[in-house]
Each structure stands twice: as C-alpha cells, then as structure tokens.
Amino acid sequence: MSSRYLLDTNILSDLIRFPQGRVFKKINEVGEKQIFTSIIVASELRFGACKKGSTELTNRIETILSAIPVLA
C-alpha cells in the first residue's frame, strides 16, 4: 500500500502562493491520487479569502480544492 498525504492549511497556502513550487513538485512525485485535504482546511482557506475580499484568491483556492479530494 502506498502512502497517502493529508495536506494542511500551511501546505495548501504554499501551493496557492507558488503554483509551480515545491508542493506542486512533491504532489507530482507522489501522485495526485495520494493527496487529500480536510473540510477544516478547505473552510480555513475559504474564510481567509473571504476575509481578504479577494476574488482572485478565492478563484485560486477553488481551483486547488476542485483538484484535491476534501475529506469530511
């Protein structure tokens, strides 16, 4: 059985800030099917974007969350 990774808020924030950065490279290395996040992380990211009032940030977050399964 291969390892699975539950990404936290800090890791996804890094991916949002640097879309082609080290997190992106690691995800490609381990495989997208091994990557997950939690509903809490998704909520924290959405709350932060809402608080900032940034449509661009909201769009980037939603793009990332649409590609990564969110576990309840």
GROMACS elastic network, one bead per residue, 0.5 to 0.9 nm:
[ bonds ]
;  ai    aj funct       b0    kb
    2    34     6  0.79236   500
    3    30     6  0.83479   500
    3    34     6  0.68411   500
    4    30     6  0.86116   500
    4    33     6  0.82496   500
    4    35     6  0.60787   500
    4    36     6  0.76498   500
    5    30     6  0.89843   500
    5    34     6  0.59953   500
    5    36     6  0.60525   500
    5    37     6  0.80362   500
    6    34     6  0.85967   500
    6    35     6  0.62053   500
    6    38     6  0.72856   500
    7    10     6  0.81418   500
    7    11     6  0.60311   500
    7    12     6  0.65721   500
    7    35     6  0.71175   500
    7    36     6  0.60825   500
    7    38     6  0.76741   500
    7    41     6  0.82068   500
    8    11     6  0.54824   500
    8    12     6  0.63446   500
    8    13     6  0.85745   500
    8    37     6  0.65528   500
    8    38     6  0.76407   500
    8    40     6  0.89591   500
    8    41     6  0.60803   500
    9    12     6  0.52597   500
    9    13     6  0.59152   500
    9    14     6  0.85565   500
    9    37     6  0.86166   500
    9    40     6  0.86923   500
    9    41     6  0.52377   500
    9    42     6  0.78240   500
    9    44     6  0.71903   500
    9    45     6  0.69596   500
   10    13     6  0.50433   500
   10    14     6  0.62449   500
   10    15     6  0.87268   500
   11    14     6  0.51457   500
   11    15     6  0.63773   500
   11    16     6  0.87593   500
   11    23     6  0.70479   500
   12    16     6  0.61232   500
   12    17     6  0.85731   500
   12    23     6  0.80362   500
   12    37     6  0.86891   500
   12    41     6  0.84527   500
   12    45     6  0.84208   500
   12    61     6  0.86781   500
   12    64     6  0.81701   500
   13    16     6  0.50201   500
   13    17     6  0.61603   500
   13    18     6  0.84688   500
   13    45     6  0.76880   500
   13    61     6  0.86216   500
   14    17     6  0.51046   500
   14    18     6  0.58689   500
   14    19     6  0.79102   500
   14    21     6  0.79916   500
   14    22     6  0.85349   500
   14    23     6  0.70735   500
   15    18     6  0.51180   500
   15    19     6  0.50947   500
   15    20     6  0.75790   500
   15    21     6  0.68331   500
   15    22     6  0.79647   500
   15    23     6  0.57316   500
   15    24     6  0.64272   500
   15    64     6  0.82831   500
   16    19     6  0.56186   500
   16    57     6  0.82058   500
   16    60     6  0.64573   500
   16    61     6  0.66578   500
   16    64     6  0.73734   500
   17    21     6  0.85708   500
   17    60     6  0.89997   500
   18    22     6  0.80171   500
   18    23     6  0.82035   500
   18    24     6  0.81928   500
   19    22     6  0.86973   500
   19    23     6  0.80585   500
   19    24     6  0.64104   500
   20    23     6  0.77527   500
   20    24     6  0.54919   500
   20    25     6  0.70627   500
   21    24     6  0.54267   500
   21    25     6  0.63642   500
   21    26     6  0.88194   500
   22    26     6  0.61139   500
   22    27     6  0.85937   500
   23    26     6  0.50720   500
   23    27     6  0.61429   500
   23    28     6  0.86292   500
   24    27     6  0.51646   500
   24    28     6  0.63143   500
   24    29     6  0.86394   500
   25    28     6  0.51619   500
   25    29     6  0.61754   500
   25    30     6  0.88585   500
   26    30     6  0.62391   500
   26    31     6  0.82731   500
   27    30     6  0.53585   500
   27    31     6  0.56543   500
   27    32     6  0.58853   500
   27    34     6  0.82103   500
   27    35     6  0.71544   500
   28    31     6  0.51134   500
   28    32     6  0.64437   500
   29    32     6  0.85550   500
   30    33     6  0.83595   500
   30    34     6  0.67333   500
   30    35     6  0.82464   500
   31    34     6  0.57181   500
   31    35     6  0.73692   500
   32    35     6  0.54818   500
   32    36     6  0.86623   500
   32    67     6  0.86002   500
   32    68     6  0.77898   500
   33    36     6  0.81236   500
   33    68     6  0.85038   500
   33    69     6  0.88235   500
   35    68     6  0.65942   500
   35    69     6  0.74266   500
   36    68     6  0.57138   500
   36    69     6  0.51543   500
   36    70     6  0.60622   500
   36    71     6  0.70444   500
   37    40     6  0.83775   500
   37    41     6  0.66399   500
   37    42     6  0.73935   500
   37    65     6  0.84813   500
   37    68     6  0.68968   500
   37    69     6  0.64168   500
   37    71     6  0.61212   500
   38    41     6  0.52869   500
   38    42     6  0.63882   500
   38    43     6  0.86606   500
   38    69     6  0.82508   500
   38    70     6  0.51133   500
   38    72     6  0.61500   500
   39    42     6  0.50001   500
   39    43     6  0.60556   500
   39    44     6  0.85705   500
   39    70     6  0.57289   500
   39    71     6  0.57572   500
   39    72     6  0.52171   500
   40    43     6  0.50828   500
   40    44     6  0.61585   500
   40    45     6  0.86806   500
   40    71     6  0.88918   500
   40    72     6  0.80897   500
   41    44     6  0.50493   500
   41    45     6  0.62184   500
   41    46     6  0.85961   500
   41    70     6  0.86726   500
   42    45     6  0.52552   500
   42    46     6  0.62007   500
   42    47     6  0.85678   500
   42    61     6  0.84795   500
   42    65     6  0.71768   500
   42    70     6  0.73362   500
   43    46     6  0.50905   500
   43    47     6  0.59512   500
   43    48     6  0.85050   500
   44    47     6  0.50986   500
   44    48     6  0.61534   500
   44    49     6  0.86877   500
   45    48     6  0.51833   500
   45    49     6  0.63137   500
   45    50     6  0.86517   500
   45    58     6  0.85565   500
   45    61     6  0.70007   500
   46    49     6  0.51550   500
   46    50     6  0.61084   500
   46    51     6  0.85300   500
   46    58     6  0.68722   500
   46    61     6  0.72001   500
   46    62     6  0.82814   500
   47    50     6  0.50627   500
   47    51     6  0.60290   500
   47    52     6  0.85895   500
   48    51     6  0.50742   500
   48    52     6  0.62281   500
   48    53     6  0.85693   500
   48    58     6  0.89095   500
   49    52     6  0.51145   500
   49    53     6  0.60679   500
   49    54     6  0.59695   500
   49    55     6  0.77784   500
   49    56     6  0.88684   500
   49    57     6  0.59477   500
   49    58     6  0.54509   500
   49    61     6  0.80608   500
   50    54     6  0.68793   500
   50    55     6  0.83910   500
   50    57     6  0.88804   500
   50    58     6  0.73427   500
   51    54     6  0.81575   500
   52    55     6  0.89131   500
   52    57     6  0.85120   500
   53    57     6  0.84188   500
   53    58     6  0.83416   500
   54    57     6  0.52515   500
   54    58     6  0.62161   500
   54    59     6  0.86578   500
   55    59     6  0.61200   500
   55    60     6  0.86609   500
   56    59     6  0.51336   500
   56    60     6  0.63000   500
   56    61     6  0.86972   500
   57    60     6  0.51029   500
   57    61     6  0.61579   500
   57    62     6  0.85910   500
   58    61     6  0.51440   500
   58    62     6  0.61401   500
   58    63     6  0.85696   500
   59    62     6  0.51573   500
   59    63     6  0.61092   500
   59    64     6  0.86888   500
   60    63     6  0.51096   500
   60    64     6  0.63215   500
   60    65     6  0.86680   500
   61    64     6  0.51960   500
   61    65     6  0.60990   500
   61    66     6  0.85239   500
   62    65     6  0.50050   500
   62    66     6  0.59449   500
   62    67     6  0.86608   500
   63    66     6  0.52550   500
   63    67     6  0.66410   500
   64    67     6  0.53371   500
   64    68     6  0.64742   500
   65    68     6  0.51739   500
   65    69     6  0.71477   500
   65    70     6  0.72486   500
   66    69     6  0.73370   500
   66    70     6  0.86481   500
